Amino acid sequence: MNVVLATLNAKYIHTSLALRCLKAFAEPEFKVDVAEYTIKDPPMAIVSDLYRRKPDVIGFSCYIWNIEETIVVIDMLRKVLPEATIVLGGPEVSYDTEEWMRRLPAVDHIVMGEGEETFRDLLRELAGSRKFHFAFGLAYRKNGEIVLNPGRPKLDLGTLPSPYRFAEDVPALPNRIVYFETSRGCPFSCQFCLSSIEVGVRYFDIDRVKADLTYLIDSGAKLIKFVDRTFNIKRDYALEMFRFLIENHRGCVFQFEITADIMRPEVLDYLAEHAPPGIFRFEIGVQSTNDETNLAVKRRQNWSKLVRTVTKVKESGKIDQHLDLIAGLPHEDYDRFRQTFNDVFALGPEELQLGFLKMLRGTGLRIEAEKHGYVYMDRAPYEILGNDLMPFSDLARIKRVEDVLEKYWNAHRMDRTISYLTGEAYPSAFDFFQKFGDYWEEKGWQRIGHQLEDLFARLWAFLRDDANPEMDLELTLGLLKIDYFLQHKYKPRKVWWEERVDKDEWAGLLREAAAGLGMEERELAKRAALERLPFDYAVWTAEGRVSRENETLLVVLYGGEEAPPKLVSLARGGSRVGRAIR
């Protein structure tokens, strides 16, 4: 048989671990090809490529982010390859499977749950006697009826071959994300998450894990994301893995999902002392800081211990942190979610991901949706449209917060400015992002594209129009200019603000800066951007206060692709020189 396993990834840089696990288990009995596309690819292009492969069996890995696009492809394939066997698997079709079989007549089989052994057994039956009732965990059709076989016991992970060592994957390793698992299962019972359905955690042998990671690193992998639901649930295992990766990273970056409130102090101390800066990233699901909410979704979370962990990691300066929130959880209205947002933003994560509750098939929250008055999308991703405390109007407003949060905080285009606005100029971070998000939508900017200078100019337009009495506009404009200059590797050809320095004055500023830095004027003119600030920037950076005793001559020196720009502030009229290097 010619077997092809396919999926539609969210982005090109993503790779499918599931397909490789199925392929590794099915071989050497069956030759299996892997075909990966993206949800942005035209269905006709996907179908044409699969048709060219002339498959006898086509399997699709299905998730909430790709199921609707996959259905379009399946319906087309059934018409052009009427004899092919079409199989679905993955978390999206492992629940309500009979409903999926009824909805999708083009599908012959669905693999439910952990799929390696079930898919291999299906291939055996397709190649042999076709007695599908022998394949546990399989849904199929018989005489027009839908049959769901009993589920199979959990696999012994020690019997699974490695999915990381296919020679055809090696050329792309430096340019794509490698997904890696050291365990399966989750110890927690969060009712919005599919992982809560599987009880217990199983681990792969640690020596095998180390060998696979060494192979990937040696083969050129640059970013490995661990898909373990709670990487640090087993302290000794996690500590040993951290130690191994620190000793063998060779420039590769590793991302983990961790539960912050169970991270042991000795692990944090070890990472603070030994982890090289930049090789680890932590993703931490906070979701809500409301105890009543966490209790309702069966989520155990010790906020004080979580804060301790996030703070200690941040203070070490070694590890970037990505913190997650979910809007729309039970017992959390708009005002209470505002508090959750501000609680988490105050921790200063490098990235704050604001998501919206999705009523996933099989989860406890979906089963009890009526209890909290939930209404949600009928089709994937099943995002909520409201509940008894959070109407659609509030969710729509929070969506505007998400939009500008992504552009202006998570992208780190203007950290100095946003830190001032969220920390001093507005009552809270949430209030700033909400006001700006409302303004952004009012202007219709969500429907158009944005260059770098557009983002700065639009924030400045909002700040001028908002007329916030608590904000120092001159300080804000100065910080915006600094952030803009530091976003460039080379001296920018244009600026987004109205320049008020004439040619003669600029020449005078150049002479002053050259003298202060001990550089030739001609060399400085090529490499530097100059700007006047009506306050003392060195005092601001050192003491956090605005001093207008000295004007600042701002000099930004550019070093090209290899060297980041260097910011130098010269206090005009005084001998003091303050330096701040990004």
Beta strands, then each sheet from edge to edge (+ up, - down):
strand 1: 3-9
strand 2: 32-38
strand 3: 57-61
strand 4: 85-89
strand 5: 109-111
strand 6: 138-142
strand 7: 145-148
strand 8: 177-180
strand 9: 183-186
strand 10: 200-203
strand 11: 223-226
strand 12: 253-258
strand 13: 280-287
strand 14: 320-327
strand 15: 351-356
strand 16: 375-376
strand 17: 384-386
strand 18: 528-533
strand 19: 552-557
strand 20: 566-571
strand 21: 577-581
sheet 1: 2+ 1+ 3+ 4+ 5+ 6- 7+
sheet 2: 8+ 11+ 12+ 13+ 14+ 15+
sheet 3: 9+ 10-
sheet 4: 16+ 17-
sheet 5: 18+ 19- 20+ 21-
end
